[in-house]
Amino acid sequence: MSGASIGIFDSGVGGLSVWRQVVHHLPHERLIYLADQAHVPYGQRSASEIQAFCHTIAEQLLALECKAIVVACNTASAVALEPLRRALPGVPILGLEPAVKPAVSLTRSGVVGVMATPATFQGELYRATVGRWAGDVQVVEQVCIGLADLVEQGELEGKRCDASLRQFLEPMLAAGADTIVLGCTHYPFVIETIRRLVGPSLAVLDPAPAVARHLGAVLEARGLLQVGGEPPQHAFFTTGDPQAFDRALARLVGATCRSLPLAWCNGRLEAR
């Protein structure tokens, strides 16, 4: 079972920021990545829609014999992680939560900014995280409508990207934030642009490395960790345009391969 794959999914290309960290920290593991680009972005969809999408995707990944699943999407984690765990109790299922805890430990001003989607901010996971760790620190929530779309389109820099980021960053900076949490897996792909705009004195936190390390610990504890063997061959699936996704793979993580297309049909995923 240790030689089975790890399934990673997101609504689009954002979860590749998690994928690249898992590749880095767990180099012997074979990964299957599924991008539900037919429904991207999840951030403005209802909780019931997202939960239905996630359950079907998880079942698809299990049909591909995945030994563990990573919900590489903050929005999906916020509203669907616990329902997935209840539905599939025998499967290690990891998700993402905004890095509020490390941000609280880093801040000097006592103000932390969080960039995320509306669904992430409305989810129980986010509220529980803030309630557990924020304490007396002020948390400034910044909804970033359209930012994930820019990443999907490959606009990681340039005038339109800069203008979009400035309108999201300015309210947090005006409130005195000295630490910014990236609460969507798409956002690490513009982290260098954010750092250029805010300057070196602000900390910008990407939770993906911590997720990859935690995944390794979970697999090791369950005897599922792959510790050697031939270099793994990773697989990619998309419910969108496979050629466009392949271009994004090359651009964002340097992977050159052909992704496999899936289609939604009456609430199920089928090869096409």
N, C-alpha and C positions, 0 to 999 in steps of 0.2 A: 504493500500500500504506500510505502514511502516514495516509490517511484512514480506515483500518480501525479496528475497535474494540480496546480493551484488555479482556481478560477477567479478572475478579476473583472468587475464590470462597472460601467458608468453610462450615463446618457449619451456621452460622446467621447471626445478626445481627452477631456480633463483628467480622467483616471490614469492616463499614461504617465502623469507625474508621480503616481504611486507605483505603477508598473516599473518605471526605471529605477526606483529605489529598491524594489523587491529584487530586481535583477542584480543590482549592486550588492545588496546585503546577503542574498541567498542565490549565489551564482550557479548552483547545481540543480535548482528547481526548474521544472518545465511549467510554463505559464500559458494559460488560455485567457485571452482578453476579449470581452464582448462589449461593443459599443452600440447602445440602443439609439442610433442617430435618427431613427424614424420618429422619435419622441423628444429629441433634444430641443430646448433645455427642460429638465425636470423642475427647475426652480419656481415656475409659475403655475404648476399643475396641482390638482387636488391631492390630498393625502391618499384617498382611496384609489385614484389612478396610479399613483407611484407604487403603492403597495402591490397592486395587481401586476404591474410591469415587473417589479422586482421578484415576486414569487415565481412568475413564469421563467424569468431569466435564471434564477437559482435552480429550478428544476431542469432547465436545459444544460446548465453546467454540470449538474450531477449526472445527467444522462451521458455526458462526455467523460465521466468517471473522475471528476475532480475530488480531491481529498479535503479541500478547504476552499472557502469562498471569501473574497475581500470585496465589500461594497465600497468601491473607490469613488464615492460620490457623497458629499456632505449632506445634500438634500435628501437623497435616498436613505442615508444612515439616520437622519433625523426622524423620519416618519416610518421607515420600513425595517430597520435593523432588528428591533425587538420582536415584531411579528414574524420575521423570518426565523429567528432563533427558536421561537415557540413552535413554529411549524416544522422545523428540521432540527430537533434537539440533538441528534447524533453527529451533526456536522459542525466543525469549527467555522464560525462566521464572524468575521471582523469587519468593523466599520470605521468611520472617521467622526471625530468630534473636534470642533474648533479648539485650538491650542491655548485655551484660556488659562489653564494652570501654569504652564511655563511663562506665559506673558505676565501673569500677576507677580511671579517671582523676579522678573526682569525689570519691570517698570520702576522708574525713579520718580516720575511725576504723579503717579497714582491714577493715571488715565490710560486705558487700553482701548484701541480701536479694533473692531471686528468687521471684516468685509465678507458678506455672504449673500445668499438669495433669500427672498421672502419666506419660502418654505422651511429653510434651515432655521431661521429665527423663530418661526412659529412652532417648531418641533419640540417634543418633550426632552429629547436628548440635549439640545442646546440649553434649554432652560435649566435642566438639572445640572449641567456642567457649570453654568454661571452661578447658580445657587450654591453649589458645593465649593467653588474655588475663588470666586471674585472677592468675597469679604468686603472690605471697605474701599476696594478699588472701583473707580467709575468705569463702566464698560459702555463705549459708544458704538452703537450698532449702525452699520452703513450698508444699506441695500444697494447692490451693484447691478441694476437692470442693464442687460445688454453686454456686459463684460465677457461672459462665457461665450456669447455669440461671436465676439471679435476673435477670441482664441480659436473657435471652431473654423472661422474664416481665414485664419493664419495671420491676422493683424496683431503682431506681438510688439510692434513699435511703429513710429510714424506719427503724424499730426493727429489723426483721428483717435489712435490709441492714447496718446498723451492727453488729449482734451478730455476723453472719457475718464481716464484715471484721475486727472486733476479734480474733476467735479466730485468724485467719490472720496478723494483724500482730504480735500480742504476742510470739510466739516469735522473730521477727526483731528486734524492738526489744530484747527481753531479751538477745539475743546481741550487741547493740551496733551493729546496722546503722544507718547514717546515709544510705544510698542504697538505694532499692527499685526493682527492675526489674519492669515489667509484662510477663510472659511469655505472655500470651494476649490476642488481639485484642479479646475481650469486655471486658477489665478497664479500658481507657481510658474506658469509659462511666461508671465509678464513680471516676474519678481525683480528682474534686473532693471526693467523700465521703472517700476515702483521705487526701487532704491535710488535710481538716478534722480527721480523727481523729489523724493523726500530728504535726500542727503544721508551721509554716513552716521549721523547721530541717532537715527531711529532704527530700532530692531524690527525686522519683518520676518515673521515666523511661518514656515511651511511644515505641517504636521506629518508629511509623507515619510521622512526617514524614521520617525518614531513608530509609525504603523508597520513598516518593514521589519524593524527590530522586534517588535512585539509578535508579529507573525512567526518569526523564527523561533522565538521562545515557546509559543503555543505548539508549534509543530514538534519541537524537540521534546516537550513535556509529554506529548501523546505518542512519541515514537514514530512520527511521520516525517521527520526531517531527512531530506536527501543530502548526503554528505560527500558524495563522490560520483564518479562515472563520466561518461562522455558529455561534452558540452550539449546542453539541452536545445531542442528545437521548439521555439514558441509558436503558438497559433493565434490568429486574430479573426474575429467575426464582427460583422457590422450589419445592422438592419437598414443602413442608408446606402449611399453610393460607394461601392468598394474601391473604385479608382481614386475618388477624392480622399477616402480614408487612408489609402496607401500613400498618397502624397503627404498627408498629415503625419503618418508614421515616420516617413523619411525626414520631414522637416523638424518634428518635435523631439524624437528620440533616436533618430539615425537608423531605424530598422527598415530594411529593404526586403519586402516580401509581398505576397499577394494575400489579401484578406479574403475570407469566405463570406459570401452574402447569405443573410437570413431574412425571412419575411414574416410579418405578423399576419396571421390568418385566424379569424374568430377567436382572438385571445391566446393563440398559441404561436410558437416559433417554428418555422419550417425552412428547410434548405430551399434555395431558389437558383 
